[in-house]
Structures are given as C-alpha cells and as structure tokens.
Amino acid sequence: MATTLLLGQTLSFDDNPFTAGLGAVRHHSTGAILLRDGMIVEVGDASDLRARHVDCTVVDHGDALLIAGFVDSHVHYPQTGIIASWGKRLIDWLETYTFPEEMRFGDADHAQLIAGMYFDFSLANGITSAASFCTIHPESVDAYFTAAQARGMRMIGGKVMMDRNAPEGLRDTAQTGYDQSKALLEKWHGVDRLGYAITPRFAPTSTPAQLQAAGALWAESPTCAMQTHLSEQREEIQWMKELYPDHPDYLSVYEQYGLTGAGAIMGHSIYLTEREITALAATGSGVAHCPTSNTFIGSGLCDVRGLMQRGIPIGLATDVGGGSSFSMLRTMAAAYEVGQLRGDSLHAAELLWLATQGAADTLRIGDKVGNLVAGREADITVLDLSSTPVIAQRAARADDIWGALFPTIMLGDDRAVRQVYVAGRPMMPAKGHQMLPDA
C-alpha cells in the first residue's frame, strides 16, 4: 500500500465554529497528514507522525497551510465561457447570455471542451468537489461526469429540467425531463466518486407537471441530491407568484412537489419569509450561499448567520458564471463583505467552514470530504499564505493562524494554491514543495 506523509501547517474542524466557536478548530503549526490509498489515515504533529511512520514518501510543503479541498455547493459549468458578462439583472442575464450559451451544449464536442476547461479552472483554485447544473442536453451531463471521472473527483451534477419560459431548443417536457434524468441517474449515480442531482432549474421555468415528475424521480432515488434556485431576486419572486398564484410563498411550490428535504440544495435563498425559514430547517433542506453572484447581478445579501442559527445547512458557492470568480478565496472574501453589509463580521474560521465542511454537509457528502480527519477521502488544498508581496507583508504581522490566513482570504487567488490533492493524487505541477527521500 502506497503511503505518503504530507508536511506543513494543518487546519481541521472538530465542530462547526458558528456554534462551537474557535475551540472547534484544530491547528498544527508543524503538522502532517498521513495518506494511504487515497484516504486520510492520520492528522497530527509532524515529529510524532514521522517517528512512527518511517517507511513512507514524505512531501514537505514547508509553512504552507494544508486544508480540506474546497467544496463548491452551487455552480453552472456550462456558463464557464460567459463569466463576467456585463450588467444584467437575473432574468435579463439568463435571456441575454445564459440561454444562448446553453443552446450550444447539444454538441458533445463543445460540452467536452467546456467541461475540461471548467475542471481545470476549478482545480487551479483548490476546488475538489462541486454540485453543478448542466443543461437540458444529456450530452452536457455525460461530458461533465466523464471529465470528473477522468480526474478522479467527487462531483455532483444533473441535467437541467426546463419545460417553459425558455427558448425553443432549451425546453424539454415533463416526460422527457423525467425519462432523460432517470437514464442519466442510472448511468452515473454512484459510479466511482460521482453523484447525480435532480435539477429543475427553478419554479418559473418548470410547469407543475414537471415539478411533480422531478419530485417523483427524487422519491424513487432518494440518495441523489436535488438542486434548484430559491428567492434570488425580488423580480423572480414576483414572477413566481404570477405563475403559482395559489401558493403562499416560493418554497411552498417545492414543498408541494416533494422537492424539499435532506439533500435539497436551494441556491441563493436571500428573500425568505419566516415560514420558509422554519420549513427549510424542519425539512433539513440546505442553502448554497453565492455571494459573488449576489453582488455581481445585484440580487441582495443572504443572512448566513441567521440561517445557520436556525439549523439550516449552508455551503459556500461560486455560482459561476453568474458568480464572477472561480476562486473560492475570492468567494470567501465576498461572503465576508456581504456579512459586513448586514452588520455581521464572519470570522475566517467560519468562512473556511462554509467553503469546506459546511458545503460538503449541504451536499450530503460531509462524511467523505470537507475536513482533514482520519477516514475521509484525501482531497486536500495547499495554500501559500505569502503568495504575493502584498499578502506576504501583511501575513508577516500576524500573531496567530487567523491573522496569517485572513489576508489570503481577502486578497488571494489561484496564485495562493500551491498544490491540490484529489484522493491523495497531486493534480498540479510541483510548486514550492520538496520531495524528501524515503526514510
């Protein structure tokens, strides 16, 4: 069995810092992670692990910080090519940029090209798992999972179901949406490290018949995820009310059709009523917080701490391409800024939780990835906490790990990602670490 010892600073969680405070965090300034066959075997002090495990390959990352690989709880990989498109509100943005781009994904070659590009960009930014919307085309799903499988990644995705309020060529039907989703689910769900997500885009682009079909499919395959959008913009909510006039609120539409519960990932969830918050908590439905897209498209400010305090699972998300960055560091910075605008200062530990264990829990893969603990899969991101001169001079003043990490969160980008391990396998060219001979 191949055994590797990674050296560097390590940071992991014993509990949720939103509820348990900084005592929930375990930091080793001279730490080590023992890997074997793609799994984390042990995390602890470097001198102790080196003394007890002498017959292994040692990779020394110096003073870099080793954390769990980032988990992106809500993304649209087909929108990779239209990221940072200028100046639209949600519905205009969909019609002007998103729908024309998604029309191209019936071409398997185009889907494969963009899927490969998306995974390369994500890995370069330390993202090792994600839940992505594909398009209505089965080819887009096959391309996504094929690319993920080739890289050995734990990924979730699904065919968008959309049978109204979309252009010709981007609509399925309640029946074809069900049939194609079921066939893709049976083809990919549970294969290697892949998981399927039943994916109605959002209530305005699905008829009641299609939402009913989506709910039926989820009931038949409850180990899958279910992903959609909820209360992103006020205009969207008004549109939903016009289409579903008999419902008291947005979430009640999904409730009626069996689309809430553990494994449900509600993108955005900004303008929630008290009843909706109570229902999300009661059903165990999760929220994907998308701060860069919420500011870029002008949607609003999600009450992350308030939802967390109600026991709602929350994960951070880039929401590419409405989100304006593939960087989870930039996404954490945006989450901090959104919190500040709400009068709530999120701590670096809380931001990191949202980007790792919190997101993994929201996707129901938190027992597999999202934390550096024994028994988890060895998805690991290595951060250089002095990746630029500006960050380096600020980190040099730090009194503790948080003072050293926070500048990288606020100012960092892909240059801070020194290495990424997927199931224990390095995915990037060697950058700033030293391979030591076997002891």
Disulfide bonds with the S-S distance in Angstrom:
none
